[in-house]
Each structure stands twice: as structure tokens, then as C-alpha cells.
Amino acid sequence: MSQMPVNQPVPQHEVIEVDHHASGVKCDGGNGVLGHPAVYYAFDGKPTVTCLYCDRIFVRK
């Protein structure tokens, strides 16, 4: 049975601010061909959305 490493830093997710009038965002993971397929997310009244591929967090400012 393997053990989880102790005292490892929690990975930080990239937070991207977008205009408060934006109704949605497009995410492709950045990094060109090293990113992920383009996906689109709607805010649907929420202040944030999180990409299901790369965990980027988009925040309406």
C-alpha cells in the first residue's frame, strides 16, 4: 500500500478575471497545442465558473 506524501503544497489554480458584463467564457487551457480542446462555459447568474479540464477559475469582476 502506498502512502500519500506529507506536507506537499496544494496546487494553486489559475484565476482569470473577466468583464462583469460577460455572459460566458471560452477556455482552451492556454499553452497552444499543449492546452486542451476549446470549451465554453456560461456564468448563468453565478459569479465564477471552473474549467472541467484544467481547473482554471473564471471570475466576473
mmCIF file of the N, C-alpha and C atoms, coordinates in Angstrom:
data_MODEL
# 
_entry.id   MODEL 
# 
loop_
_atom_site.group_PDB 
_atom_site.id 
_atom_site.type_symbol 
_atom_site.label_atom_id 
_atom_site.label_alt_id 
_atom_site.label_comp_id 
_atom_site.label_asym_id 
_atom_site.label_entity_id 
_atom_site.label_seq_id 
_atom_site.pdbx_PDB_ins_code 
_atom_site.Cartn_x 
_atom_site.Cartn_y 
_atom_site.Cartn_z 
_atom_site.occupancy 
_atom_site.B_iso_or_equiv 
_atom_site.pdbx_formal_charge 
_atom_site.auth_seq_id 
_atom_site.auth_comp_id 
_atom_site.auth_asym_id 
_atom_site.auth_atom_id 
_atom_site.pdbx_PDB_model_num 
ATOM 1   N N  . MET A 1 1  ? 0.846   -1.176 0.000   1.00 0.00 ? 1  MET A N  1 
ATOM 2   C CA . MET A 1 1  ? 0.000   0.000  0.000   1.00 0.00 ? 1  MET A CA 1 
ATOM 3   C C  . MET A 1 1  ? 0.892   1.239  0.000   1.00 0.00 ? 1  MET A C  1 
ATOM 4   N N  . SER A 1 2  ? 0.664   2.168  -0.945  1.00 0.00 ? 2  SER A N  1 
ATOM 5   C CA . SER A 1 2  ? 1.485   3.372  -0.990  1.00 0.00 ? 2  SER A CA 1 
ATOM 6   C C  . SER A 1 2  ? 0.853   4.460  -0.132  1.00 0.00 ? 2  SER A C  1 
ATOM 7   N N  . GLN A 1 3  ? 1.695   5.300  0.402   1.00 0.00 ? 3  GLN A N  1 
ATOM 8   C CA . GLN A 1 3  ? 1.232   6.390  1.246   1.00 0.00 ? 3  GLN A CA 1 
ATOM 9   C C  . GLN A 1 3  ? 1.291   7.694  0.463   1.00 0.00 ? 3  GLN A C  1 
ATOM 10  N N  . MET A 1 4  ? 0.410   8.601  0.816   1.00 0.00 ? 4  MET A N  1 
ATOM 11  C CA . MET A 1 4  ? 0.410   9.922  0.207   1.00 0.00 ? 4  MET A CA 1 
ATOM 12  C C  . MET A 1 4  ? 1.562   10.730 0.793   1.00 0.00 ? 4  MET A C  1 
ATOM 13  N N  . PRO A 1 5  ? 2.248   11.543 -0.018  1.00 0.00 ? 5  PRO A N  1 
ATOM 14  C CA . PRO A 1 5  ? 3.318   12.387 0.507   1.00 0.00 ? 5  PRO A CA 1 
ATOM 15  C C  . PRO A 1 5  ? 2.764   13.367 1.542   1.00 0.00 ? 5  PRO A C  1 
ATOM 16  N N  . VAL A 1 6  ? 3.533   13.614 2.559   1.00 0.00 ? 6  VAL A N  1 
ATOM 17  C CA . VAL A 1 6  ? 3.125   14.523 3.621   1.00 0.00 ? 6  VAL A CA 1 
ATOM 18  C C  . VAL A 1 6  ? 3.718   15.904 3.344   1.00 0.00 ? 6  VAL A C  1 
ATOM 19  N N  . ASN A 1 7  ? 2.971   16.932 3.721   1.00 0.00 ? 7  ASN A N  1 
ATOM 20  C CA . ASN A 1 7  ? 3.423   18.318 3.605   1.00 0.00 ? 7  ASN A CA 1 
ATOM 21  C C  . ASN A 1 7  ? 3.683   18.761 2.162   1.00 0.00 ? 7  ASN A C  1 
ATOM 22  N N  . GLN A 1 8  ? 2.960   18.216 1.212   1.00 0.00 ? 8  GLN A N  1 
ATOM 23  C CA . GLN A 1 8  ? 3.068   18.669 -0.173  1.00 0.00 ? 8  GLN A CA 1 
ATOM 24  C C  . GLN A 1 8  ? 2.180   19.897 -0.346  1.00 0.00 ? 8  GLN A C  1 
ATOM 25  N N  . PRO A 1 9  ? 2.656   20.921 -1.054  1.00 0.00 ? 9  PRO A N  1 
ATOM 26  C CA . PRO A 1 9  ? 1.811   22.105 -1.255  1.00 0.00 ? 9  PRO A CA 1 
ATOM 27  C C  . PRO A 1 9  ? 0.592   21.768 -2.105  1.00 0.00 ? 9  PRO A C  1 
ATOM 28  N N  . VAL A 1 10 ? -0.505  22.408 -1.789  1.00 0.00 ? 10 VAL A N  1 
ATOM 29  C CA . VAL A 1 10 ? -1.729  22.227 -2.566  1.00 0.00 ? 10 VAL A CA 1 
ATOM 30  C C  . VAL A 1 10 ? -1.567  23.014 -3.851  1.00 0.00 ? 10 VAL A C  1 
ATOM 31  N N  . PRO A 1 11 ? -1.813  22.389 -5.026  1.00 0.00 ? 11 PRO A N  1 
ATOM 32  C CA . PRO A 1 11 ? -1.652  23.132 -6.282  1.00 0.00 ? 11 PRO A CA 1 
ATOM 33  C C  . PRO A 1 11 ? -2.607  24.313 -6.350  1.00 0.00 ? 11 PRO A C  1 
ATOM 34  N N  . GLN A 1 12 ? -2.105  25.436 -6.819  1.00 0.00 ? 12 GLN A N  1 
ATOM 35  C CA . GLN A 1 12 ? -2.923  26.636 -6.963  1.00 0.00 ? 12 GLN A CA 1 
ATOM 36  C C  . GLN A 1 12 ? -3.544  26.639 -8.354  1.00 0.00 ? 12 GLN A C  1 
ATOM 37  N N  . HIS A 1 13 ? -4.813  26.992 -8.423  1.00 0.00 ? 13 HIS A N  1 
ATOM 38  C CA . HIS A 1 13 ? -5.496  27.067 -9.702  1.00 0.00 ? 13 HIS A CA 1 
ATOM 39  C C  . HIS A 1 13 ? -5.426  28.501 -10.211 1.00 0.00 ? 13 HIS A C  1 
ATOM 40  N N  . GLU A 1 14 ? -5.237  28.629 -11.510 1.00 0.00 ? 14 GLU A N  1 
ATOM 41  C CA . GLU A 1 14 ? -5.152  29.944 -12.127 1.00 0.00 ? 14 GLU A CA 1 
ATOM 42  C C  . GLU A 1 14 ? -6.525  30.609 -12.067 1.00 0.00 ? 14 GLU A C  1 
ATOM 43  N N  . VAL A 1 15 ? -6.552  31.854 -11.606 1.00 0.00 ? 15 VAL A N  1 
ATOM 44  C CA . VAL A 1 15 ? -7.786  32.630 -11.538 1.00 0.00 ? 15 VAL A CA 1 
ATOM 45  C C  . VAL A 1 15 ? -7.705  33.710 -12.602 1.00 0.00 ? 15 VAL A C  1 
ATOM 46  N N  . ILE A 1 16 ? -8.734  33.773 -13.438 1.00 0.00 ? 16 ILE A N  1 
ATOM 47  C CA . ILE A 1 16 ? -8.773  34.739 -14.533 1.00 0.00 ? 16 ILE A CA 1 
ATOM 48  C C  . ILE A 1 16 ? -9.997  35.630 -14.351 1.00 0.00 ? 16 ILE A C  1 
ATOM 49  N N  . GLU A 1 17 ? -9.768  36.945 -14.261 1.00 0.00 ? 17 GLU A N  1 
ATOM 50  C CA . GLU A 1 17 ? -10.871 37.884 -14.133 1.00 0.00 ? 17 GLU A CA 1 
ATOM 51  C C  . GLU A 1 17 ? -11.385 38.250 -15.519 1.00 0.00 ? 17 GLU A C  1 
ATOM 52  N N  . VAL A 1 18 ? -12.699 38.296 -15.653 1.00 0.00 ? 18 VAL A N  1 
ATOM 53  C CA . VAL A 1 18 ? -13.325 38.700 -16.910 1.00 0.00 ? 18 VAL A CA 1 
ATOM 54  C C  . VAL A 1 18 ? -14.288 39.846 -16.618 1.00 0.00 ? 18 VAL A C  1 
ATOM 55  N N  . ASP A 1 19 ? -14.661 40.574 -17.660 1.00 0.00 ? 19 ASP A N  1 
ATOM 56  C CA . ASP A 1 19 ? -15.570 41.706 -17.519 1.00 0.00 ? 19 ASP A CA 1 
ATOM 57  C C  . ASP A 1 19 ? -16.872 41.270 -16.838 1.00 0.00 ? 19 ASP A C  1 
ATOM 58  N N  . HIS A 1 20 ? -17.389 42.120 -15.972 1.00 0.00 ? 20 HIS A N  1 
ATOM 59  C CA . HIS A 1 20 ? -18.611 41.768 -15.235 1.00 0.00 ? 20 HIS A CA 1 
ATOM 60  C C  . HIS A 1 20 ? -19.838 41.649 -16.137 1.00 0.00 ? 20 HIS A C  1 
ATOM 61  N N  . HIS A 1 21 ? -19.747 42.137 -17.371 1.00 0.00 ? 21 HIS A N  1 
ATOM 62  C CA . HIS A 1 21 ? -20.861 42.000 -18.317 1.00 0.00 ? 21 HIS A CA 1 
ATOM 63  C C  . HIS A 1 21 ? -20.795 40.681 -19.097 1.00 0.00 ? 21 HIS A C  1 
ATOM 64  N N  . ALA A 1 22 ? -19.696 39.945 -18.978 1.00 0.00 ? 22 ALA A N  1 
ATOM 65  C CA . ALA A 1 22 ? -19.538 38.703 -19.748 1.00 0.00 ? 22 ALA A CA 1 
ATOM 66  C C  . ALA A 1 22 ? -20.600 37.685 -19.329 1.00 0.00 ? 22 ALA A C  1 
ATOM 67  N N  . SER A 1 23 ? -21.195 37.045 -20.317 1.00 0.00 ? 23 SER A N  1 
ATOM 68  C CA . SER A 1 23 ? -22.184 36.013 -20.005 1.00 0.00 ? 23 SER A CA 1 
ATOM 69  C C  . SER A 1 23 ? -21.555 34.623 -19.995 1.00 0.00 ? 23 SER A C  1 
ATOM 70  N N  . GLY A 1 24 ? -20.335 34.524 -20.551 1.00 0.00 ? 24 GLY A N  1 
ATOM 71  C CA . GLY A 1 24 ? -19.660 33.227 -20.576 1.00 0.00 ? 24 GLY A CA 1 
ATOM 72  C C  . GLY A 1 24 ? -18.203 33.390 -20.958 1.00 0.00 ? 24 GLY A C  1 
ATOM 73  N N  . VAL A 1 25 ? -17.484 32.274 -20.955 1.00 0.00 ? 25 VAL A N  1 
ATOM 74  C CA . VAL A 1 25 ? -16.051 32.282 -21.282 1.00 0.00 ? 25 VAL A CA 1 
ATOM 75  C C  . VAL A 1 25 ? -15.711 31.072 -22.143 1.00 0.00 ? 25 VAL A C  1 
ATOM 76  N N  . LYS A 1 26 ? -14.597 31.192 -22.837 1.00 0.00 ? 26 LYS A N  1 
ATOM 77  C CA . LYS A 1 26 ? -14.029 30.082 -23.616 1.00 0.00 ? 26 LYS A CA 1 
ATOM 78  C C  . LYS A 1 26 ? -12.697 29.727 -22.965 1.00 0.00 ? 26 LYS A C  1 
ATOM 79  N N  . CYS A 1 27 ? -12.424 28.443 -22.794 1.00 0.00 ? 27 CYS A N  1 
ATOM 80  C CA . CYS A 1 27 ? -11.141 28.013 -22.246 1.00 0.00 ? 27 CYS A CA 1 
ATOM 81  C C  . CYS A 1 27 ? -10.559 26.935 -23.149 1.00 0.00 ? 27 CYS A C  1 
ATOM 82  N N  . ASP A 1 28 ? -9.255  27.091 -23.446 1.00 0.00 ? 28 ASP A N  1 
ATOM 83  C CA . ASP A 1 28 ? -8.557  26.061 -24.224 1.00 0.00 ? 28 ASP A CA 1 
ATOM 84  C C  . ASP A 1 28 ? -7.291  25.605 -23.496 1.00 0.00 ? 28 ASP A C  1 
ATOM 85  N N  . GLY A 1 29 ? -7.201  25.982 -22.217 1.00 0.00 ? 29 GLY A N  1 
ATOM 86  C CA . GLY A 1 29 ? -6.065  25.568 -21.406 1.00 0.00 ? 29 GLY A CA 1 
ATOM 87  C C  . GLY A 1 29 ? -4.810  26.371 -21.624 1.00 0.00 ? 29 GLY A C  1 
ATOM 88  N N  . GLY A 1 30 ? -4.814  27.264 -22.612 1.00 0.00 ? 30 GLY A N  1 
ATOM 89  C CA . GLY A 1 30 ? -3.610  28.033 -22.914 1.00 0.00 ? 30 GLY A CA 1 
ATOM 90  C C  . GLY A 1 30 ? -2.516  27.127 -23.447 1.00 0.00 ? 30 GLY A C  1 
ATOM 91  N N  . ASN A 1 31 ? -1.329  27.605 -23.519 1.00 0.00 ? 31 ASN A N  1 
ATOM 92  C CA . ASN A 1 31 ? -0.159  26.827 -23.948 1.00 0.00 ? 31 ASN A CA 1 
ATOM 93  C C  . ASN A 1 31 ? -0.276  26.241 -25.344 1.00 0.00 ? 31 ASN A C  1 
ATOM 94  N N  . GLY A 1 32 ? -1.067  26.820 -26.220 1.00 0.00 ? 32 GLY A N  1 
ATOM 95  C CA . GLY A 1 32 ? -1.161  26.346 -27.608 1.00 0.00 ? 32 GLY A CA 1 
ATOM 96  C C  . GLY A 1 32 ? -1.544  24.885 -27.718 1.00 0.00 ? 32 GLY A C  1 
ATOM 97  N N  . VAL A 1 33 ? -0.720  24.107 -28.417 1.00 0.00 ? 33 VAL A N  1 
ATOM 98  C CA . VAL A 1 33 ? -1.038  22.691 -28.633 1.00 0.00 ? 33 VAL A CA 1 
ATOM 99  C C  . VAL A 1 33 ? -0.937  21.877 -27.351 1.00 0.00 ? 33 VAL A C  1 
ATOM 100 N N  . LEU A 1 34 ? -0.372  22.448 -26.310 1.00 0.00 ? 34 LEU A N  1 
ATOM 101 C CA . LEU A 1 34 ? -0.278  21.732 -25.032 1.00 0.00 ? 34 LEU A CA 1 
ATOM 102 C C  . LEU A 1 34 ? -1.495  21.978 -24.145 1.00 0.00 ? 34 LEU A C  1 
ATOM 103 N N  . GLY A 1 35 ? -2.463  22.723 -24.650 1.00 0.00 ? 35 GLY A N  1 
ATOM 104 C CA . GLY A 1 35 ? -3.683  23.005 -23.896 1.00 0.00 ? 35 GLY A CA 1 
ATOM 105 C C  . GLY A 1 35 ? -4.653  21.841 -23.989 1.00 0.00 ? 35 GLY A C  1 
ATOM 106 N N  . HIS A 1 36 ? -5.934  22.152 -24.075 1.00 0.00 ? 36 HIS A N  1 
ATOM 107 C CA . HIS A 1 36 ? -6.982  21.138 -24.208 1.00 0.00 ? 36 HIS A CA 1 
ATOM 108 C C  . HIS A 1 36 ? -7.997  21.623 -25.233 1.00 0.00 ? 36 HIS A C  1 
ATOM 109 N N  . PRO A 1 37 ? -8.943  20.787 -25.630 1.00 0.00 ? 37 PRO A N  1 
ATOM 110 C CA . PRO A 1 37 ? -9.954  21.246 -26.596 1.00 0.00 ? 37 PRO A CA 1 
ATOM 111 C C  . PRO A 1 37 ? -10.689 22.479 -26.065 1.00 0.00 ? 37 PRO A C  1 
ATOM 112 N N  . ALA A 1 38 ? -11.072 23.362 -26.952 1.00 0.00 ? 38 ALA A N  1 
ATOM 113 C CA . ALA A 1 38 ? -11.809 24.559 -26.551 1.00 0.00 ? 38 ALA A CA 1 
ATOM 114 C C  . ALA A 1 38 ? -13.175 24.164 -26.003 1.00 0.00 ? 38 ALA A C  1 
ATOM 115 N N  . VAL A 1 39 ? -13.496 24.726 -24.843 1.00 0.00 ? 39 VAL A N  1 
ATOM 116 C CA . VAL A 1 39 ? -14.801 24.506 -24.217 1.00 0.00 ? 39 VAL A CA 1 
ATOM 117 C C  . VAL A 1 39 ? -15.365 25.863 -23.827 1.00 0.00 ? 39 VAL A C  1 
ATOM 118 N N  . TYR A 1 40 ? -16.678 25.947 -23.779 1.00 0.00 ? 40 TYR A N  1 
ATOM 119 C CA . TYR A 1 40 ? -17.366 27.195 -23.470 1.00 0.00 ? 40 TYR A CA 1 
ATOM 120 C C  . TYR A 1 40 ? -18.221 26.981 -22.226 1.00 0.00 ? 40 TYR A C  1 
ATOM 121 N N  . TYR A 1 41 ? -18.186 27.980 -21.336 1.00 0.00 ? 41 TYR A N  1 
ATOM 122 C CA . TYR A 1 41 ? -18.964 27.914 -20.102 1.00 0.00 ? 41 TYR A CA 1 
ATOM 123 C C  . TYR A 1 41 ? -19.781 29.186 -19.959 1.00 0.00 ? 41 TYR A C  1 
ATOM 124 N N  . ALA A 1 42 ? -21.031 29.055 -19.523 1.00 0.00 ? 42 ALA A N  1 
ATOM 125 C CA . ALA A 1 42 ? -21.897 30.199 -19.255 1.00 0.00 ? 42 ALA A CA 1 
ATOM 126 C C  . ALA A 1 42 ? -21.917 30.459 -17.756 1.00 0.00 ? 42 ALA A C  1 
ATOM 127 N N  . PHE A 1 43 ? -21.934 31.727 -17.376 1.00 0.00 ? 43 PHE A N  1 
ATOM 128 C CA . PHE A 1 43 ? -21.994 32.069 -15.956 1.00 0.00 ? 43 PHE A CA 1 
ATOM 129 C C  . PHE A 1 43 ? -23.370 31.751 -15.367 1.00 0.00 ? 43 PHE A C  1 
ATOM 130 N N  . ASP A 1 44 ? -24.424 31.874 -16.152 1.00 0.00 ? 44 ASP A N  1 
ATOM 131 C CA . ASP A 1 44 ? -25.786 31.558 -15.695 1.00 0.00 ? 44 ASP A CA 1 
ATOM 132 C C  . ASP A 1 44 ? -26.087 32.126 -14.309 1.00 0.00 ? 44 ASP A C  1 
ATOM 133 N N  . GLY A 1 45 ? -25.724 33.389 -14.114 1.00 0.00 ? 45 GLY A N  1 
ATOM 134 C CA . GLY A 1 45 ? -26.019 34.049 -12.850 1.00 0.00 ? 45 GLY A CA 1 
ATOM 135 C C  . GLY A 1 45 ? -25.012 33.788 -11.739 1.00 0.00 ? 45 GLY A C  1 
ATOM 136 N N  . LYS A 1 46 ? -24.027 32.935 -11.973 1.00 0.00 ? 46 LYS A N  1 
ATOM 137 C CA . LYS A 1 46 ? -23.008 32.645 -10.959 1.00 0.00 ? 46 LYS A CA 1 
ATOM 138 C C  . LYS A 1 46 ? -21.851 33.627 -11.113 1.00 0.00 ? 46 LYS A C  1 
ATOM 139 N N  . PRO A 1 47 ? -21.138 33.940 -10.020 1.00 0.00 ? 47 PRO A N  1 
ATOM 140 C CA . PRO A 1 47 ? -20.003 34.857 -10.126 1.00 0.00 ? 47 PRO A CA 1 
ATOM 141 C C  . PRO A 1 47 ? -18.738 34.194 -10.676 1.00 0.00 ? 47 PRO A C  1 
ATOM 142 N N  . THR A 1 48 ? -18.663 32.867 -10.640 1.00 0.00 ? 48 THR A N  1 
ATOM 143 C CA . THR A 1 48 ? -17.480 32.158 -11.131 1.00 0.00 ? 48 THR A CA 1 
ATOM 144 C C  . THR A 1 48 ? -17.881 30.902 -11.894 1.00 0.00 ? 48 THR A C  1 
ATOM 145 N N  . VAL A 1 49 ? -16.982 30.458 -12.775 1.00 0.00 ? 49 VAL A N  1 
ATOM 146 C CA . VAL A 1 49 ? -17.097 29.143 -13.409 1.00 0.00 ? 49 VAL A CA 1 
ATOM 147 C C  . VAL A 1 49 ? -15.708 28.518 -13.405 1.00 0.00 ? 49 VAL A C  1 
ATOM 148 N N  . THR A 1 50 ? -15.662 27.207 -13.336 1.00 0.00 ? 50 THR A N  1 
ATOM 149 C CA . THR A 1 50 ? -14.390 26.486 -13.299 1.00 0.00 ? 50 THR A CA 1 
ATOM 150 C C  . THR A 1 50 ? -14.319 25.545 -14.489 1.00 0.00 ? 50 THR A C  1 
ATOM 151 N N  . CYS A 1 51 ? -13.188 25.572 -15.198 1.00 0.00 ? 51 CYS A N  1 
ATOM 152 C CA . CYS A 1 51 ? -12.988 24.692 -16.341 1.00 0.00 ? 51 CYS A CA 1 
ATOM 153 C C  . CYS A 1 51 ? -12.844 23.254 -15.852 1.00 0.00 ? 51 CYS A C  1 
ATOM 154 N N  . LEU A 1 52 ? -13.574 22.361 -16.467 1.00 0.00 ? 52 LEU A N  1 
ATOM 155 C CA . LEU A 1 52 ? -13.536 20.961 -16.061 1.00 0.00 ? 52 LEU A CA 1 
ATOM 156 C C  . LEU A 1 52 ? -12.288 20.233 -16.554 1.00 0.00 ? 52 LEU A C  1 
ATOM 157 N N  . TYR A 1 53 ? -11.568 20.832 -17.490 1.00 0.00 ? 53 TYR A N  1 
ATOM 158 C CA . TYR A 1 53 ? -10.320 20.232 -17.975 1.00 0.00 ? 53 TYR A CA 1 
ATOM 159 C C  . TYR A 1 53 ? -9.120  20.654 -17.126 1.00 0.00 ? 53 TYR A C  1 
ATOM 160 N N  . CYS A 1 54 ? -8.935  21.967 -16.971 1.00 0.00 ? 54 CYS A N  1 
ATOM 161 C CA . CYS A 1 54 ? -7.688  22.465 -16.373 1.00 0.00 ? 54 CYS A CA 1 
ATOM 162 C C  . CYS A 1 54 ? -7.884  23.147 -15.019 1.00 0.00 ? 54 CYS A C  1 
ATOM 163 N N  . ASP A 1 55 ? -9.106  23.223 -14.545 1.00 0.00 ? 55 ASP A N  1 
ATOM 164 C CA . ASP A 1 55 ? -9.422  23.821 -13.237 1.00 0.00 ? 55 ASP A CA 1 
ATOM 165 C C  . ASP A 1 55 ? -9.171  25.321 -13.153 1.00 0.00 ? 55 ASP A C  1 
ATOM 166 N N  . ARG A 1 56 ? -8.988  25.987 -14.300 1.00 0.00 ? 56 ARG A N  1 
ATOM 167 C CA . ARG A 1 56 ? -8.915  27.450 -14.260 1.00 0.00 ? 56 ARG A CA 1 
ATOM 168 C C  . ARG A 1 56 ? -10.234 27.969 -13.713 1.00 0.00 ? 56 ARG A C  1 
ATOM 169 N N  . ILE A 1 57 ? -10.155 29.033 -12.933 1.00 0.00 ? 57 ILE A N  1 
ATOM 170 C CA . ILE A 1 57 ? -11.344 29.636 -12.349 1.00 0.00 ? 57 ILE A CA 1 
ATOM 171 C C  . ILE A 1 57 ? -11.542 31.004 -13.006 1.00 0.00 ? 57 ILE A C  1 
ATOM 172 N N  . PHE A 1 58 ? -12.689 31.192 -13.609 1.00 0.00 ? 58 PHE A N  1 
ATOM 173 C CA . PHE A 1 58 ? -13.033 32.464 -14.249 1.00 0.00 ? 58 PHE A CA 1 
ATOM 174 C C  . PHE A 1 58 ? -13.973 33.224 -13.321 1.00 0.00 ? 58 PHE A C  1 
ATOM 175 N N  . VAL A 1 59 ? -13.587 34.465 -13.004 1.00 0.00 ? 59 VAL A N  1 
ATOM 176 C CA . VAL A 1 59 ? -14.333 35.288 -12.047 1.00 0.00 ? 59 VAL A CA 1 
ATOM 177 C C  . VAL A 1 59 ? -14.786 36.559 -12.736 1.00 0.00 ? 59 VAL A C  1 
ATOM 178 N N  . ARG A 1 60 ? -16.068 36.876 -12.579 1.00 0.00 ? 60 ARG A N  1 
ATOM 179 C CA . ARG A 1 60 ? -16.565 38.145 -13.098 1.00 0.00 ? 60 ARG A CA 1 
ATOM 180 C C  . ARG A 1 60 ? -16.200 39.243 -12.118 1.00 0.00 ? 60 ARG A C  1 
ATOM 181 N N  . LYS A 1 61 ? -15.497 40.272 -12.620 1.00 0.00 ? 61 LYS A N  1 
ATOM 182 C CA . LYS A 1 61 ? -15.086 41.372 -11.729 1.00 0.00 ? 61 LYS A CA 1 
ATOM 183 C C  . LYS A 1 61 ? -16.038 42.522 -11.781 1.00 0.00 ? 61 LYS A C  1 
# 
